[in-house]
Amino acid sequence: MKFCKCTVVCFLLTVCLNFMAKAQYDITLEIKNCTSDTILMGYYRFGGTYAADTAVNNKGKFVFKNKKKTLEDGIYFFTDNQGHFCEFLMMKDRNLKFKTDNDNWTLNLEVKGSKDEELYVDFITKSENFGKQYKQILNGRESVGKQEYENEMKILVQKNDSLKEDFIQKHPNHLLSKILLAAKPVEPPDFPMVFTPEGKADSNAWRMQGFYWYKQHYFDNVDLSCDALLNTNKQIFIDNYNYYWETVMKYEKADSILYYADYWISKTGNGKMFNFFVKDISTRYLQSPIMGHDKVYVGMMDRYLKTGKYTDLVPSDIENNIHRADIWRNLLIGKQIPDLACPDSTSESAWHHLDELKTKYKFLVFWSATCGHCTTEIPKLFEFYKQYKKTYDFDVFAVHTEGEISEMKDFIDKHGINWINVNGLIANYDWREYFNIEKTPVIYILNSNDEILAKNIPVDNLKQIMDVLEKGGFDL
């Protein structure tokens, strides 16, 4: 049989049109004895819940269908305004047919159209039955002895654990297996006791073994290349993820945080999980209140934005983040700042240099007489100055950042502030850009070589900070 070119073109066009007309998803939920007018189909994203689609009741059948909208893999759910609820998995198949009964949507759930979904529904039905048995045992605990109650609970937990382990072993690549594993905490090995050279048990060193192992293996049960885990309820991944950075790594050094950030990111592949890790860690340490952790943000920008590995931002946002990191790089703990020179608060002809200060420590302070917070903090700082100036061998170089000169002079005179006060509206370089001054007051503690020892410190914490510096400084 021969085909002319026109016939071939028409055939290809028909195939394309049929493909375009096919729905991105076509999901039907049929509920026996349903009393709901409308049902919502929702999904999880970064631990939050969102609406994906709604469908109206058509003789107990609800059809969710869309030709343009795509649905990512993950956990989805059906719910109504009467308290009914059940979950299902979105995996390879987008054409699914569910049936259930209004009495219990989860326990009576059935599905057609996907072998993967059938496996999930079978598992979740068995798990729901364990849930019913758990409630029955719990409600009947007063009518049985303590030992019998504990034995029944132990057996039920073992059955439920066996159900999970059996599913994981039989279907290791199933999304449910990845979910079950992700929700399972890692179990550290038994470490031998550590002893001092004198032969005494060193319990602190023994505990640190466990901690080092824990932070190195925390995500071992999580398939970090599985983007669908981002689309699960928060107890499965997001809560555990947040716990790692907010608790396990909270007081770690910046270099250690960067090391583990790189380590875990290397396991994510190049998909949405990669973008999530890079964006979240960068944002987390952009906003971190812990001194020294700004180095993590700078490192993340250098590793992933400057190199072009992370592109999930508009170009202007990428440029702004890189620019901010370049500014912050000069302000990291240990960095030496350039000598700052400004005219004295009383005369534009008399200039002061930061290098004039010959004390062990220098306080570089940015403030304004029109700043409400400054009007309470600067007098407190002056009291600290008068009380501890000789104790800690420090002096203050105070830069007035904005407002009328007369307001600055009035404030200084009112409080009798006699450290070096300068008018920052005139300077030998753009300190506002260099120090990224967006609010006041800002306090930097420098050593005699103008190297940053501490920064962004509340006045109430100054004595504690100075005591640490006197003992050797911060191990950041």
N, C-alpha and C positions, 0 to 999 in steps of 0.2 A: 504494500500500500504506500502511495506517495502522498506527502503533505506539501502544500504550497506554503510559501513564507507567511502569507496572510493567516492561514490556519494555525501555524505555530505561534504567531504573535497573539492571536485571539485566545489560544489555549493557555499561554503563559499569563496573559492578562486576567483570565478567569481564575487561575490558581492564586494569583496575587490578591485579587479582590476577595476571594473566599478566605484567604489567610487573614486579611485585614478585617474582615467582618466577624471573624471568630473572637469570642469574648476572651479577655485576658484571664478572667475567672468566672466560673458558673457554679455556684454552690447552693444547694437546696437543703432546707431543713424542714422536715415534716414532723409535726408534733400531734400525737393522739390526745384528744380531749383538751386541746389548747384553748385558753381563754384570753390570750394576749392579742391585741390589735396590731402591735408593731414589735419587731425584734431587732436589736442592734447586734451587728457583728463587729467586734473590736479586736485590738491587738496590743501587745506590750512593746514599749520602745524605751531603752535605757532605764527600765524599772517603772516607767509611767504607763498609764492606760489611755488608749485613744480609740476613737470611733473610725472604723473602716467603711462601713456601709450600713444601711437599714433596709428592712423589707416589711411589707404589710401582709396581713393574714389573708390568704386566699384558700378558704376551706381547710385550714390547718396546715397549709404549706407556705413556706417563706422562701423566696428566690433572691439570692444576691448575685448580681450579674453586672459586669462592666466591660466595655470593649477597649477602654483606654487605660484605666487605672491598673497598675501592677501591684501585686502583693508579695512582700519578701517572705522568705522562710522564717518560721518561728512559731510561737504559741499564740493561738487566736481563741476567741471565746464568743459564745452567744449569750445574750442576757435580755431580760425585759424589765418592766417597771413593777413586777410582782415578786421579785426576789429570786426568780429562776436563773440558773447559770450553769454552763458547762464549757469545758475547754476542748480544743482540738489542735492538731498540729498541721501547719502548712509546710509541705515539703516539695517534692517534685511536681505532684499533681495539683491542678487548679480547678478540676471539674470533679466535685464531690457531692454525694447524696447521703444525707444523714436522716435517720429516723429515731424518734424517741417518744417517751410518754410524759405528759405534763406532771405526773406524780414525782418523778425524779429524772431530770434530763440526763445526768451523768450515768446513773446506774442502768438506765434503759437505752443508752445510746447504741445505735447501729450505724454502719457506714458501708457504702459501695463506691467503687471507682478508684480505689487505691489500696494496694496490698500493704503499703507502709502505714496507711491510716487505720486499716483493720487491725494491724498489730498493736498500734497505740490504743485503740478503743478497747481491745481485749484486755490489755494491761490495766488501763484506767478503771475498767469495770471491776476487775479483781481487786484492785487497790481500794476502790470505793466500798467493796464488800468487807474488806479488812477494817475500813473506817467504821462501818456499821457495827461490826463485832467489838471494836474498841469501845464504842459508846455503850454497848450492852454490858460489857464487863465493868466499865467505869460506873455505870448506874447501879450495878448489882453488887458493888464491893462491900456494902454494909451487911449483906445477907450471907456472905461467905467469910471464911477466916482470912487473915492477912497473908498467910503462906499460899493458900489456894489462889487468892487474887493476884499475888506477885507471879506465881507460876503461869497463870493464864495469860497475863500481860507479856511475860517473857517469851512464851511460845508464839504469841501473835506477832510480836516484834521480829522474831526469828523468821517466821513465815513471810512477813512483808519484806525483810531484808533479802531473803532467798528469792522472792519474786523479782526484785530489782537485779540481783546478781545474775540470775538465770537469763533475764532479758538482755543484759549487757553482754554476756558471753555468747549468746546465740545471734545477736544482731548488733555487732560492735559499730557498724557504720550508720545505724539508725539515729535520727536526731534525738529520739527519746533517750537512747543510751548516752549520748553526749550531755544531755540535760541532767540525767541521773548522776553521772560522774561529776559534773560541774558543781552540783549541790553537795557533794560528798567531801568533807574536809580531809586533808592529807594526814596520815598517821606517822609521826616521827618514830624512828627506831629507838630501842633502849640504849642509851649511851652509858659507857662505863664511868664510874666515878673518877674525878680528876684529883690528884694529890699534889700538895706543895712539895718543894725540895726537902722539907723537913718531915714529910710523910703524913701531914694532916690533910683531911678531906677538904677540898676547895669547892664548896657548894656553888659559889658564884661562877667559877669557871665551868663547872658542870652544867649549870643552867644556860650559860652563854653558848655552849655547844648546841643545845636544842634550839636556841634562838637563831643562830647562824644557819642551821639546817632548815628551819621553818621558813625563813625569808627566801632561801634559795630554792625551795620546793613547793612554795605556797600554791602555785597554779598547776602543779603536776597533773591533777585530775581534770584540768580544763583543756579542751581542744581549742587553743587560741586562734586557730585558723578557721574556726566555725563561726561565721558572721551571724548565723541565726541565733546564737546565744545572747546577742544584744537585744533580740526581740522575745525575751522571756520575762516572767515576773521577777521582781527585784530580789527575791530571796534566792534565786538560782544563781545569778551571776553578779549583778550590780552591787548588792549588799556586801558580798564577799570581796569584790574588787575594791570598794570604798574602804573596807576594813583594812586591807593591805596597806594602802597609802596613808590613811588617816591614823592608824594605830600601830601596825607593825613597823612602818618606815617613818613614823612621825618625827622622831628625834635623831634619825640617821644623818650622817654628814652628807653634804651636797654631792660629793663625788660618789659616795655609795649609792645614793638615790639615782644618779645618772647611770651608774653601772647596771643596776637592776632594771631601770627603764629600758635601756638598750637591750638587755638580755630578754625581757619578756616581749618587747616589740619585735625582736627578731623571729619570734615564734608565731607571729600573727599573719604572715603572708602579706599581700598587697591590697587587701580588700577593706571592708568597712571596719573590721576590728582594728586593723592598722591605723586607720584614720581616727578611730575612737581613742585608742591609747595615746597617740601623739597629741591630739587636741586636748584631751582631758588632763594629761600630765602637765602639758604646757600651761593650761589655764589654772590648774591647781597651784602651781608654783609661781605663776604670775601674781596670784592673790595671797600667797602664803604669808602669815604674820610672823613666821619664825625667821629670825635673823640669820642670814647666810644662805637661805634657801633660794634667794633670787638667782643664785648661780645655776640652779637647775633649769630655770626658765631660759637663761642665756644659752646654756648647753643644748637645750632642746631646739632652740632656734638655729643654732649653728649646725646641729646634726641633721635636722629634717626640713627646715624651711630654706635655709641658705643653700643646701645641696640640691634642692628641688625634689627630694623624696616625698615630701608632703605637699599636695597641691589642692586639698579640699577647702580652699578659701579663694575669694576673689583676689585678683592681683594686688589691689590697693591694700587689702587687709594683710596680705603676706608682706608687702613692703613696709607697712606700719609696724608690724611685729618685729621685723628684722631691725628696723630703725631703733625701736625701743630697746631691743637687746644690745645693740651697739652702744647705746647710752649707758645702760646698766652695767655693761662690761667694765667701764671705767670706775664704777662705784662699788665693785665687789670688795668684800673684806680683804685687806692686805694691799689694795691698790693705792698708789701714791697720787695725790691730787696736785694739780698745778697751783703755784702761789696765787692767791687771790688778793687783789688790791682795790680799795675803794676809798673815797674821801671821808674824812671824819664827820660825824653827825653835826658838828658845830661849824665846820669850815670846809668849803670845797677845795681850798688850796692846800690843806694838810691831809696827806694820804697815809693810810695804814696798810701794811702788808701782813698777810697771815704768817709769813716767815719771821716777822718781828717777835713772835711769841717764842720764848726760849725755855718754856716749861717742859716737864716730862710728858704731859698730856695737853692737848688743845681741844677745846669745844668750839666747833664751827656751828653757829646757830643762824637759821633763817627764820625771820619773824616779821610781823607787821602790827603796828599799833591799832589798825582797823580790823584785825582778826580777833573775833570773840574768844577763841580758844587760847590765843596768845596772851590775851589780857589776864588770863588766870594762870597760865603755865610759866610765863616769863618772870613774874614776881616770885613764884615758887623756885624757879631756877636760880634767881638771884640770892634767895635765902640759902640754897644749897651751896652756892658760890662762896658766900660769906663764911659759912660754917666749915666747909671742907677744902677750900682753896689751898691751904698749906698742907693739909693732911695728904691729899693726893697729888699735890704739885701740878696744878692745872691753871689755865687761864682761858678766857672766852673771847672769841672774835664773833660779834653779833652783827649780822647783815640785815638791815631793814629792807623789805622787799617791795613795798608798794605804799601808796597814800602820800599825803602831804608831809613835807619835812617838819612843819610846825607840829603836827600830830605826834611824830616820832619824838621830837624834842620835849614836848609836854609830858609824854609818857615816861621818858627817861628821867626827867627832872622830878616828876611826881614820886617815883619809886627810888630815886637816888642811885640809879644803876651806874656804876663807875668802871665797868669793864670796857673793852674797846668796842665802841659803837660806830658803825659806818653806814653811810647812805648807799644802799645797793643799786640805786637807780643809775649810778655811774660806776663803771668797773673796767678792769683791764681785759676781761673776756665775758662772754655770755654765760654767767653762772646758772641762770635759770634753765637754759638748755642743757648745760653740762651736768647739773645735779638733778635734772628732771623735777624741778620744784613745781608742784601742782597745788599744794596746800601747805599751810604753816600751822604751828612751828615744826621745824625739822632740825634735829640735833645729830651732828656727826662727832664722834670722839676720835681724835687723831693722835698718833705718837709724835715725837719731836721731829720726825722726818716727813710729816704730813701723810703718813700711811693710815688708811682707815682701819680702826680697831673695832668700832661698833657704830651703829647708825639707827636712825628712826626710833629713838628711845623715849618713852614717856618719862617725864621728870621724876615721877614717883619711883621709878625703877633705877634711877641713876646710882644710888649708893650700892645696890646689889651688883650692878654692872661694874662699877669701879672696883669693888672688892674682888670680883673675878679677874679683872685685868691685872690687879696687883699680884694675884697669885699665878700669873702666867698667861692669862687670856683665854679666849674661847677656842675649842678644838672643833672647827667647822669644816 
